[in-house]
Amino acid sequence: MTTLTVAAAQSISTAGDVHANIARHQRFIMAAAEQGVQVLVFPELSLSGYERGLAAQLAIAPDAALLQPLRDLTREVGVTAVVGMPIRLSDDSPVLIGALVLAADGSLAVYSKQHLHPGEEVAFAPGAGGAPLTLGDDTLALAVCADFCHASHAAAAAEVGAGIYAAGVLITEGGYAADSALLQGYAREHGMLVLMANHGGATGGWESAGRSAIWAADGRLLAAAPGVGDALVIARRQAAHWRGDVVPVKHV
């Protein structure tokens, strides 16, 4: 089994300031590259913040020039980044919660959140999901927050052969125990590595719990951020064994 390194980017988003958030994402991608990370997953709506009231004006096409600096950087340093952004698939289409795969080979793939939280329907429409990522012999399936609250979503990922299930989320302290238990349960039930990338600070009027985490395929916690703040939560596979690590990311 080949070596593989994946990570959750526990990042703090500035409300509606996409340019500032792109700069922060660039720092995360550089830090991930220094750690040998191959796939880096950011929280839900990481580039805009979880700002429902701003989603319509901020929504972009997945291939918008705005994201070219991030795409150039991922190709330059060899890190595939999954970033969160409100998207429109055409000029007259509804706004979706997107997870955009900016691949290290320069390609672009789109995942859109399938299951909305109550209240999100005022700003967003349900999306159609997206194809899993192929990483050599590994398959990684994506989820965005409420998607993982539906057991059928994780089960569908397992059915297509995903060995990794990666969710970009916004989870508050009040929901953390139940949500993390659900994700840990999927790891054990389906024999998948499960990654959860949570926001590192408050966003959209919600206080994030932070504590992004990765569980091994037997449900064992590999690594978790100790609280809020900018951090990389990393899982490395060598000789078929996974180990976890947490690395703070300095904000310049």
C-alpha positions as CSV (number, residue, x, y, z in Angstrom):
1,M,0.0,0.0,0.0
2,T,1.4,3.4,-1.0
3,T,2.1,6.3,1.3
4,L,-0.6,8.9,1.6
5,T,-1.0,12.1,3.6
6,V,-4.3,13.9,4.0
7,A,-5.2,16.8,6.2
8,A,-8.1,18.9,7.5
9,A,-7.4,22.7,7.3
10,Q,-9.0,24.2,10.4
11,S,-9.1,27.7,9.2
12,I,-10.7,31.0,10.3
13,S,-12.8,32.8,7.7
14,T,-13.2,36.6,7.5
15,A,-16.9,37.4,6.7
16,G,-17.4,38.0,3.0
17,D,-13.7,39.0,2.4
18,V,-12.8,36.4,-0.3
19,H,-9.5,38.0,-1.0
20,A,-8.4,37.9,2.6
21,N,-9.6,34.3,2.8
22,I,-7.7,33.3,-0.3
23,A,-4.5,34.7,1.3
24,R,-5.2,32.6,4.4
25,H,-5.9,29.5,2.2
26,Q,-2.5,30.1,0.4
27,R,-0.7,30.0,3.8
28,F,-2.5,26.8,4.7
29,I,-1.6,25.2,1.3
30,M,2.1,26.2,1.8
31,A,2.1,24.8,5.3
32,A,0.5,21.6,4.1
33,A,3.1,21.3,1.3
34,E,5.8,21.6,3.9
35,Q,4.2,18.6,5.8
36,G,4.0,16.5,2.6
37,V,0.2,16.7,2.5
38,Q,-1.3,15.5,-0.8
39,V,-5.0,16.4,-0.1
40,L,-6.1,19.3,2.0
41,V,-9.8,19.7,2.9
42,F,-11.1,23.1,4.1
43,P,-14.3,23.8,6.1
44,E,-17.7,24.5,4.6
45,L,-17.8,27.8,2.8
46,S,-14.2,28.5,3.9
47,L,-13.6,31.2,1.3
48,S,-16.6,33.3,2.1
49,G,-17.4,32.4,5.7
50,Y,-20.7,30.8,6.6
51,E,-22.5,34.0,5.5
52,R,-25.9,33.1,4.2
53,G,-26.9,36.8,3.7
54,L,-23.9,37.4,1.4
55,A,-24.1,34.1,-0.5
56,A,-26.0,35.4,-3.5
57,Q,-23.7,38.3,-4.2
58,L,-20.5,36.3,-3.5
59,A,-21.5,33.2,-5.6
60,I,-19.1,32.5,-8.4
61,A,-18.7,30.0,-11.3
62,P,-16.5,27.1,-10.2
63,D,-13.9,28.1,-12.8
64,A,-13.9,31.8,-11.9
65,A,-10.7,33.7,-12.4
66,L,-10.9,34.8,-8.8
67,L,-9.6,31.3,-7.8
68,Q,-6.8,31.2,-10.3
69,P,-4.1,32.1,-7.7
70,L,-5.2,29.2,-5.5
71,R,-5.2,26.8,-8.5
72,D,-1.8,28.0,-9.6
73,L,-0.4,27.4,-6.1
74,T,-1.9,23.9,-5.7
75,R,-0.3,22.9,-9.0
76,E,3.0,24.6,-8.0
77,V,3.4,22.8,-4.6
78,G,1.6,19.6,-5.5
79,V,-1.3,19.8,-3.0
80,T,-4.9,19.1,-4.0
81,A,-7.1,21.5,-2.0
82,V,-10.8,21.2,-1.5
83,V,-12.2,24.7,-0.8
84,G,-15.6,25.9,0.2
85,M,-17.5,28.6,-1.7
86,P,-21.0,29.6,-2.8
87,I,-21.3,28.7,-6.5
88,R,-23.6,29.0,-9.4
89,L,-23.3,26.5,-12.2
90,S,-24.7,29.0,-14.7
91,D,-25.7,32.7,-14.6
92,D,-29.3,31.9,-13.9
93,S,-28.9,28.9,-11.7
94,P,-29.5,28.8,-8.0
95,V,-26.7,29.3,-5.4
96,L,-25.2,26.1,-4.2
97,I,-22.8,25.3,-1.3
98,G,-19.8,24.2,-3.2
99,A,-16.7,22.2,-2.4
100,L,-14.3,22.9,-5.2
101,V,-11.5,20.4,-5.8
102,L,-8.4,22.4,-7.0
103,A,-6.3,19.5,-8.0
104,A,-2.5,19.3,-8.0
105,D,-2.6,18.4,-11.7
106,G,-4.4,21.6,-12.6
107,S,-7.8,20.1,-13.0
108,L,-11.0,21.3,-11.4
109,A,-13.9,19.2,-9.9
110,V,-17.1,20.3,-8.2
111,Y,-19.0,18.9,-5.3
112,S,-22.2,20.6,-4.2
113,K,-23.8,20.0,-0.8
114,Q,-26.8,17.7,-1.2
115,H,-28.5,18.0,2.1
116,L,-29.3,21.4,3.6
117,H,-29.6,22.3,7.2
118,P,-33.0,23.9,8.2
119,G,-32.7,27.6,7.3
120,E,-30.2,27.2,4.6
121,E,-32.9,27.0,2.0
122,V,-33.4,30.8,2.2
123,A,-30.0,31.2,0.5
124,F,-29.1,27.9,-1.1
125,A,-30.6,25.1,-3.2
126,P,-29.7,21.5,-2.7
127,G,-26.8,20.3,-4.9
128,A,-26.0,17.1,-6.7
129,G,-22.9,15.9,-4.9
130,G,-20.0,15.0,-7.0
131,A,-17.7,12.2,-8.1
132,P,-15.2,10.8,-5.6
133,L,-11.5,11.7,-6.0
134,T,-9.1,9.1,-7.2
135,L,-5.7,9.2,-5.4
136,G,-3.6,6.5,-6.9
137,D,-5.2,3.3,-5.6
138,D,-7.3,5.3,-3.1
139,T,-10.8,6.7,-3.4
140,L,-11.8,9.8,-1.4
141,A,-15.5,10.8,-1.1
142,L,-16.5,14.3,-0.1
143,A,-19.3,15.6,2.1
144,V,-20.3,19.0,3.3
145,C,-21.7,19.3,6.8
146,A,-25.4,18.2,6.9
147,D,-24.6,15.6,4.2
148,F,-23.0,13.4,6.8
149,C,-26.1,13.6,9.0
150,H,-27.7,11.2,6.5
151,A,-26.4,7.7,7.0
152,S,-27.2,6.9,3.4
153,H,-24.6,9.5,2.3
154,A,-21.7,7.7,4.0
155,A,-23.0,4.3,2.9
156,A,-23.1,5.5,-0.7
157,A,-19.5,6.5,-0.4
158,A,-18.5,3.1,1.0
159,E,-20.5,1.4,-1.8
160,V,-18.4,3.1,-4.5
161,G,-15.2,1.9,-2.8
162,A,-14.2,5.1,-0.9
163,G,-11.6,4.3,1.7
164,I,-11.6,8.0,2.9
165,Y,-14.6,10.1,3.7
166,A,-13.8,13.8,4.1
167,A,-16.3,16.4,5.3
168,G,-15.9,20.2,5.4
169,V,-18.2,21.4,8.2
170,L,-19.4,24.1,10.6
171,I,-20.1,22.4,13.9
172,T,-20.7,24.3,17.1
173,E,-20.0,23.2,20.7
174,G,-23.6,22.1,21.2
175,G,-23.5,19.8,18.2
176,Y,-20.0,18.5,18.4
177,A,-20.5,15.4,20.6
178,A,-23.3,14.0,18.5
179,D,-21.7,14.9,15.2
180,S,-18.3,13.6,16.0
181,A,-19.8,10.4,17.3
182,L,-21.7,10.0,14.0
183,L,-18.5,10.4,12.0
184,Q,-16.5,8.1,14.2
185,G,-19.3,5.5,13.8
186,Y,-19.0,5.7,10.0
187,A,-15.3,5.1,10.2
188,R,-15.9,1.9,12.2
189,E,-19.0,0.8,10.3
190,H,-17.6,1.2,6.8
191,G,-13.9,0.7,7.4
192,M,-13.1,4.2,6.1
193,L,-10.7,6.9,7.3
194,V,-13.0,9.8,8.2
195,L,-11.8,13.4,8.1
196,M,-13.7,16.4,9.6
197,A,-12.5,19.9,8.8
198,N,-14.3,22.4,11.0
199,H,-14.0,26.2,11.1
200,G,-11.3,27.6,13.5
201,G,-13.4,30.5,14.7
202,A,-16.8,32.2,14.7
203,T,-18.5,32.6,11.4
204,G,-22.0,33.7,10.3
205,G,-23.0,34.3,13.8
206,W,-22.1,30.8,15.0
207,E,-19.3,30.0,17.4
208,S,-17.4,27.0,15.9
209,A,-16.2,24.3,18.2
210,G,-13.0,23.8,16.2
211,R,-11.5,20.4,17.2
212,S,-11.2,19.2,13.6
213,A,-10.5,15.5,13.7
214,I,-9.5,12.4,11.7
215,W,-10.6,8.8,12.7
216,A,-9.0,5.6,11.5
217,A,-11.0,2.9,9.8
218,D,-11.5,1.1,13.1
219,G,-13.0,4.3,14.7
220,R,-9.8,5.1,16.6
221,L,-9.1,8.9,16.9
222,L,-5.9,9.5,15.0
223,A,-5.7,13.3,15.7
224,A,-7.8,16.2,16.7
225,A,-7.2,19.9,17.1
226,P,-7.4,20.8,20.8
227,G,-9.9,23.7,20.3
228,V,-10.3,26.6,17.9
229,G,-7.6,28.5,15.9
230,D,-5.7,27.8,12.7
231,A,-4.3,24.3,12.5
232,L,-3.6,21.4,10.2
233,V,-4.9,18.0,11.4
234,I,-2.9,15.4,9.5
235,A,-3.1,11.7,8.8
236,R,-0.1,9.9,7.3
237,R,-0.2,6.4,6.0
238,Q,3.1,4.4,5.8
239,A,3.3,0.7,5.4
240,A,-0.5,0.4,5.7
241,H,-0.5,2.1,9.1
242,W,-2.0,5.5,9.8
243,R,-0.7,8.0,12.3
244,G,-2.0,11.4,13.2
245,D,-0.5,14.8,13.9
246,V,-1.6,18.4,14.6
247,V,0.4,21.3,13.4
248,P,-0.5,25.0,14.3
249,V,-0.6,27.3,11.3
250,K,0.7,30.8,12.1
251,H,-1.4,33.8,11.0
252,V,0.8,36.4,9.4
